[in-house]
Amino acid sequence: MVQTNVAEGVHRIENSYTNWYLLEEDGRVTIVDAGVPTSWESLHEALRTIGRSTGDVEAMVLTHAHFDHIGFAERARVGLGIPVWVHENDVPLTMHPLLYGRERSPLRYFATQVKAAPIVASFVLNRAFFPKPLGEVHRFTDGTLDVPGHPRVVFTPGHTMGHVSFDLPGRDAVIAGDALVTLNPYTADVGPQIVAGAATADSARNLASLDALAELDASTVLPGHGEPWTQGAAEAVRLAQAAGPS
């Protein structure tokens, strides 16, 4: 599913209940996150939809390196020569994407959260649990990245220790990744919240780091899972912090 212009020049692609984005600037494109392995086919569809080609893609930036957000990253890096950028704290995770920190076993959720079963089944069918590790990445820590769209790094650790969100100055939007989602893949609950402890390294730190998003003057929050939130970053953070860990 391709949803164009969820913010100015920002396009949302959803595969297997997971979002990733294309960020345009002057005909050039940055991929933000890389979905699941089968999202590779959606990349070409999305580029055609917006009138671009793989030759217009100059970079990929990752909000974090969980298995369901690096799906086709290595294929794009090797096959298309697209450099991949990730926060330095998540570099080890790009090489071992299933060895992520978590507070609880995923099995606890798989056994009890029946309404989330379609999400888990989709992950399995789309090989989400089996992405290729990344062979090479470019590291960043903070500042504004020198890639099309010039996203500004907002450090939001907790989901992973190198998780970042990307503020998009001038577009009234922030790509939150999995710092804050509107669909919890492990419970199927909707509304602003953090991801369940099955895939979050430190829920308390994740909740606290959302303060950085609340400070942004952004009307639209673009999450890693779920529908875009259009009632302001501060309100999304308020609701997520009130919901607490799961």
N, C-alpha and C positions, 0 to 999 in steps of 0.2 A: 504494500500500500504506500503510495506516494502522496503526500499532502504538501502542496507548494505554498510558499510564502506564509508560513506560520508566524514569521516575523519578516521584515523587509529583507529579501535576498537570502532567507533561511528556509530550507526545505526538509521536511520530516519524512523519513522512511521507516516503516514499522514492519518487522519480520519476527514471527515467533514471540509476540508480545514484548518485543524489544525495539527501542527507537535508536536510530542514528540519523545524522543530519548532513546536509550539504550546505556549505556557506560560500556564497558568491561575492566576488568583488571585481568589477571591471572585466567580466568574462572569464576570470580565473576562479578556481574552486578549491576549497579545503573540505576534506571529509572529516567529520567529527564522530569518532567511534566507528566500529566496523561490524556491528551486529553479530549474527551467527554465520557459520560457514556458507550456508545457502543464500545469504544476503548478497553474495557475489553477483548472482543473476539480477537482483534488484538494483545493484549499482548501475548497470548498463541501462536498465529501464528508466531509472530516475534521471540519469544524465540526458537521455533522449527526451524525456518529458520537459526538461528545462532548456532544451536546445543546446546542450553541451556534449562533449565527448571526453573520453579518458585522457586525451591530450591536453585538456583544459585543467586537469586536476594536478595541483602542484604540491600538495602536502596532505598528510593525515595527522590529526591530533587526537589523543585519547584522554577522556576524562579519568579513566582508570583502566586497569588491565585484567579485570575479571573475564572469565571464559566467554560470557555472552556479549562481550563488547569488543573483542578482538578477532571475531570470526574469520574475516577475509583479509585481515591486515597484512599477514605475511605474503599472501598471494598477490596483493596489490604492490607490496614493496618489491618483491622479486620480479613479478611479471610485468609491472608497469613502471618500475623505478620510482615509486612514490615514497619519499621519506616519511617516517613515522616518528612523531614526537610524543613523549610521555614524561610525567614528573619523575624525577630521579628516584624517589622513594618506591615507585612501582616498577622500576626496571627489572629487579629480580623476578617479579611476578609475570612479566612478559615472556620469560623463558620457561616458567613453570605455572601456567595459568590456573591449574586446578589446586595448587597449594596455597590457597588464599586463607587469610585469617577469618575465623568465625567464632561466635560465642556459643552456638548450639549446633547439634548435628542436624543436617537437612532431613535425615530420616524421621526425626520427630515431627516435622511438618508434613512430609509425604504420607505419614501414617494417619494424621489427624485432620489435615486441612483438605477435605474431599473436594471442596469447590475450586481448589487450585489445581486439581488433577489435569484439566485440559492444558494448562500452561506447562506443566511438567512434561506431558505427552508431546506437546509441540517442541519443547527443547530437545527431546529425544529424537523425534522425527527429523528435525533440522540440524542434527549433529552439534547442538550448542555446547555439549560437554566435551567436544573433541576438536578444539581449534588447534591450528598449527602454532607452536611457539615462535616468537619473533627472533630472527637471527641478528638484527641490528636495529638500534633505535637512537634517536637524538634526545638528549636530556634537557629538561628545563626545570626551573624552580618557581619563578615568579615573573612579573612584568607582562608586557604585551608581546605576543609571538609574531615573528616576522613571516607570516603566511597570509594568503588571501583572507580578507575579513578582519585581520588583526585582532583576534580574540584576546581579551585581557584575563590573565590567570587569577582566579580566586581560590585560594587554598581552602579546601573543605574536607579535611581528613576524618576518618572514622569508619566509613564503609570499607575503604582500604587506607593504608597509611600515606598513600600518595594521591589520594583522590583530589581532583580539582573540578571546579566549575568554570565556565567561560562567560564572562561578561561581554556583551556585544554593544559597545558604545555607539550611540546614534541609531540603534535599531530597537531600543526600548525592550530588550529581551536578555535573558541569561539562559545558557544551556547548563542545567544543573546536573546532568548525568544521573548517578545514583545517590548523590548527596540527599536528594529529596525526590520522591517519585509520587505519581498519582495512581499507580497500580502496584500493589505488592505481589511479586511473583510467587511468594511462598504461602500467602494467605488468600489471594485474590481480592483483598480489601481495596476499595477505591478511595480517592481523596488524598491530599498532601500528607505524607508520612515518610519515615525512613524505612529502608529495606529490613526485613526480619533478620534476627540474629543468626540465621542459617548462612547468611552471606555478608554479615557485617562484622568487622574486626572489633570495633569498640563503639557500641551504641551511644554511650554517654558522650564520647568525644564527637561523634557524628552530630548529635543533637546540638551540642554547644557550637560546633563549627557553622551551623546554619545562621548564626548571628551575622556572619559575613554576607550572606545572601540578603538578609533583611535590610541591610544598609544600602543595598543597591536601589537605584531609582529605575526599576524595570517592571513594566506591567505584565509581561509574559514570561513564564517560567517553562522551559522545555526540558522535561524529565527523561531519564533513561528508560522508564517504563510508564505507560499510561498516556492519557490525553494531555495536551498542553494546558497550562493553567493561565488564565488571563485576568485574574483579579489582584494582581500585584504580588511581588516577591515577599513583601513583609507579611501579608495575610497568609500566604502559603507556609511560611516559616512558623507563624503563630499556631496554625492548625497542626503542623507536623510536630512541633515541640509539645503541644497539648496532648497529642495522640501517644507520644512516647515510644518506647521500644516494643517490639512484638516477637 
